[in-house]
Amino acid sequence: MIKNKIITISGRVQNVGFRYYTNQAARKYNISGFAKNQSDGSVYIEAEGEEGNLNEFIEWCKNGPTWARIDKINIQEGTIMNYSSFLVK
């Protein structure tokens, strides 16, 4: 079953390649949606995919790439948007 999650990640997540590596992880786990930097220094992600793949992607997000530091992650249910790919905005 396809699900949509809205993920907001705070910490040292900008200027460390977080969105680039998030895109790589999204491809690995067959996730569509997007990631974008927020003005408050967080990264906002809309992720859509099969529930199992989405759970694995979220687990990846909890750690992020080597240079990132995750202080807080907020996950909410989102509305299915039928994204066709994953974009970095």
Secondary structure, 3 states (H helix, E strand, C coil): CEEEEEEEEEEECCCCCHHHHHHHHHHHCCCEEEEEECCCCCEEEEEEEEHHHHHHHHHHHHHCCCCCEEEEEEEEECCCCCCCCEEEC
